[in-house]
Amino acid sequence: MNDHIEALSANVRRLRETHGLSLSELGERSGVAKATLFKVERGQTNPTLETMLAIARTFDVTVPDLIALPERAPVEVLHDGEGEDISDAASFGHILRSQVIGAGTLEIHAQIFKDGVGEVSASHGAGAREHVFVRAGKIRLGPVGHEVLLAEGDYATYPADRTHRWQAENGDASVWIVHTFPRAAAFNE
């Protein structure tokens, strides 16, 4: 539902600006109060069907057009250094993608672990798993007490539902990590 409210907000703002209208002018033409339009454009309200119909008629579009989610590009690209910053004292990196898949969530991280700085990660929850591909350098990682040393080109996977450790050795280590997190509800169904 929130995705459609966000889409409505962006679509109304885009249509209003495309037509060169202020909120007041849109209010006059649609018969919808300026305060309501303000809330619609900020995603702060769940407008009535009557309000959406009035806005849609003003722009000669349908209500489904107003709440339509933006189409995804056929190819999505993130360039090096883009994504949600997850840097900390031991590493710097970005979440490249987080997506619900089936009964869980998948996250893809690109991280560089700093030489000699160890990091201990707590459990990511029941059923969580990490898949690691080393792009450059060497890194010791895995569940505490079961760490392994990986080098450039190596891949490893392990359960991340327990405490696990990361430590680059002999220089920084660049890795891609794919995290998989099952939804808690999946265990109860």
C-alpha positions, 0 to 999 in steps of 0.5 A: 500500500505504501508503494502506491501512496508514494507513486500517487505522491510522485505522479500528482506532483509530476502532473502538476509541475508538467502542467505548470500549476501551483497547488492553489491552481490545482485545487481550484481546477479539481475542487480538492482543498489545497491542504489535501493536495499538499498532503497527497504530494507529501504522501501523508494521506490516503486520499478518498476515491472521490479525491483521486477521481477529481485529480484524475479528471483534472489531468485527463488520466485514470485513477490507475494512472495516478497510483501506477508504480514507475516502470523498472528499466530493463537493466538496472545499473549501480556504478562503483560506490553507489548504493546504501552506505554500510561503512563502519570502522572495519569496512566500507561498502554499499548494499547494492540490492535488497529485494523480497524473494519468495519467503525471504529477502536477498541483499547484495553487498559490495564491501572492502574490509580494512587490513588487520581490522577484525569485525564480529557480526551478530546473528542475522536471524534464524535461517540467514545465510551469507554467500561471499565471493572475494574480488581482491585480497585475502580475508578470514571469515566464517562462523566463530571457531570455524573461520577459513582463509579465502583469496581472490576468486574464492567463494564460500557460504555459511550460516549467518544465524550465529556469530561470525567473523571477518578479517582482511589479511595482508592488505585490504580485501574486496568482497561481494556478499549475498545475504539471504534472510527468510521471513519469520512468518515462513517458519510459522506457516 
